[in-house]
Amino acid sequence: MDSVYATVARDRHIRLIDSKAGKITKSEKTRDDNYSLAFSPDGNIMGVSNTKDELMFYDFRMWKHLKSVKFNDEINDFCWD
């Protein structure tokens, strides 16, 4: 999967793009516009922040939404510890 990268956008989509094939391999519509994404250190969980002050967590390998966490403040960016 070294040729695959993930993107989020304000068009309410998370996309996986295969740069070698030059095509979108997976796409998921989210509830709101997205700001940023980060992967857990092991690469299995993808976190996505949106304009509704939420962090959404996805199992990257299974492409499944795990949970969302609501915050009182806007989350523009985040990282794993």
C-alpha positions as CSV (number, residue, x, y, z in Angstrom):
1,M,0.0,0.0,0.0
2,D,3.0,2.3,-0.4
3,S,1.4,3.9,-3.4
4,V,-1.9,4.7,-1.6
5,Y,-2.6,7.9,0.2
6,A,-5.6,9.4,2.0
7,T,-7.2,12.8,1.6
8,V,-10.1,14.6,3.2
9,A,-11.9,17.7,1.8
10,R,-14.5,20.2,2.5
11,D,-16.7,18.3,0.0
12,R,-17.5,15.8,2.8
13,H,-15.4,13.0,1.5
14,I,-12.6,10.8,2.6
15,R,-10.7,9.3,-0.3
16,L,-8.0,6.7,-0.8
17,I,-6.0,7.3,-3.9
18,D,-3.7,4.9,-5.6
19,S,-1.0,7.0,-7.1
20,K,0.4,4.2,-9.3
21,A,-3.0,3.4,-10.8
22,G,-4.0,7.0,-10.8
23,K,-7.5,6.4,-9.4
24,I,-9.6,6.6,-6.3
25,T,-9.8,3.2,-4.7
26,K,-12.2,4.0,-1.9
27,S,-14.4,7.0,-1.0
28,E,-16.7,7.7,1.9
29,K,-19.1,10.6,2.3
30,T,-19.0,12.1,5.8
31,R,-21.7,14.1,7.7
32,D,-19.9,17.4,7.4
33,D,-16.9,19.2,5.8
34,N,-13.6,17.7,6.8
35,Y,-10.5,19.6,8.0
36,S,-7.7,17.1,8.6
37,L,-6.8,13.5,9.1
38,A,-4.1,11.6,10.9
39,F,-3.2,7.9,11.3
40,S,-2.5,6.1,14.5
41,P,1.2,5.1,15.0
42,D,0.5,1.6,13.8
43,G,-1.4,2.8,10.8
44,N,-4.6,0.9,11.6
45,I,-6.9,3.8,12.8
46,M,-7.6,6.9,10.8
47,G,-8.9,10.0,12.7
48,V,-10.7,12.7,10.8
49,S,-11.7,16.2,12.1
50,N,-14.7,18.1,10.7
51,T,-16.4,21.4,11.0
52,K,-18.9,20.1,13.5
53,D,-16.2,20.0,16.2
54,E,-15.9,16.2,16.0
55,L,-13.2,13.6,15.6
56,M,-14.3,10.6,13.7
57,F,-12.3,7.4,13.9
58,Y,-12.2,4.7,11.2
59,D,-10.6,1.3,11.0
60,F,-8.4,1.9,8.0
61,R,-8.0,-1.8,7.0
62,M,-11.7,-2.6,7.2
63,W,-12.8,0.9,6.1
64,K,-15.3,1.0,8.9
65,H,-16.5,4.0,11.1
66,L,-15.7,3.1,14.7
67,K,-16.9,6.1,16.6
68,S,-17.2,9.9,16.8
69,V,-16.2,12.2,19.6
70,K,-17.8,15.6,20.0
71,F,-15.7,18.5,21.4
72,N,-16.7,22.0,22.5
73,D,-14.1,23.7,20.4
74,E,-13.2,23.5,16.7
75,I,-10.5,20.9,15.8
76,N,-8.4,22.2,12.9
77,D,-5.6,19.7,13.3
78,F,-4.5,16.9,15.7
79,C,-1.9,14.2,16.1
80,W,-1.5,10.9,17.8
81,D,0.7,10.6,20.9
